[in-house]
Amino acid sequence: LPPGLLGDLPGNLSPRGARDLIRILRYSEREWGIATARRSRDRLLDRIRAEEAGHAVGHRRHELTPKEPTLFLVEHPWVMAYHPTTRQKYRVLHGAMDFPALFSPPDPAGRPPDQ
């Protein structure tokens, strides 16, 4: 990443969430240029800080059964997964990702989650 692109990351971003953010910014820079990567960074960090300050609230996804209590906060096209009490951001993902595969434990009988 170019120097200064990340800036100061919020303290409530987990190491995995930070890696997700870096991956998003690298992709944005490679595909659309540094200006778009900076705008993406600003939008995501603003949304993370808004939730941290209590100005934004995530929602549950009833089709998911995560191991930890989890809320999801959208900053289109991305979704941030975070713990509702600690507000730690677990993941920062593109909204088109397969969320049931990422957040639901496998069925011991091998059935997909919707059956």
N, C-alpha and C positions, 0 to 999 in steps of 0.2 A: 504494500500500500504506500502511496506517496506520503511523505512526512506531513504530519498535522491532520491527516484525513480522519483519524479516529478521535482526536481530541481527548477530553476527559470522559471516560465511561462511567455511567452511574454505578454506585456501590452495590446496588441490588441486582446486578446482572451476574448470573452464575458464570463459571468458566466456560461451560458448554454454550450458554447464551451469547457470551462474548465471541466465541468461535463462529457461531451462526452469523452474528452481525458482521464479522470480518469477511466471511464467505460471501454474504450478500453484497457488501461494498466492493469486494474484488470483482465479482460478477458484473455489478453495475458499471464499474469503471471500464472493464474490458469490453463490454457490449455497447455502452452508450456514452462513455467518457467521464472525465473527472467531475465536470459540473453536475451531471446526473447523480454520480456517487455521493457528492456533497449534499445535494438536496435529499437523497434517500436517507443519508445519515441524519440530517437535521430533522426530518419527519419522524424517523424511528426514535431518536433520542428525546425529542419533544413529547412523543406519546408515552414513552417509558417514564419520563419525569412527571407528566400530567397524572398518570396513575399513581405514582409514588406520592404525589402531593394530595391525592384524593379527588382530583378533578376529572378523572376518567375511571370507569369501572368495567371490568370484564364480565363475561357471561360463562355459564356452564355449557358444556356440550353433552347432552344426555345420551348420545350414541357412543360416548367414550367412557371407559372405566379406568382412568389413570391410577397408578399406585398411590400417588399423593393427592391431596385436595388440589384441584387445579381450576383456574379461571382462564379464559381466553380473551385477549384484547386485540381488536382489529385496527390496523393502520394499512388500509388496502394498498397493495395486494398481500401484505404480510400479516401474520398473526403471532402474537406473543403469548406464550403459556407461562403462567405464574401462580405461585402459592397465594391464596387469598388472605392468609394471616401475616406471613412474613413479607409478602410482596416480592419475594425473590423471583426474578425472571429465569425460568428453566431453559426456554428455547425461544428463538426468533426464527420463524419459518415462513416460507411462501405459502399462501392460502390454498394452493393447488396440491399441496403435499397430501399423502395418504395418512390422515390423522388417526383413524382407527388402528392402522398398523403401528404407528409411532407411540400411541398413548394407551392402548388396550392390551392387557396381557393375553397371550395365546390361550385358546381354549384347550384344556387337557385332552379333550376327545378329538382335537384336530379340526373342529368345525369352524367356519368363518364366524366373526362376531355377530352377524345379522341372522343367523339361523338358529 
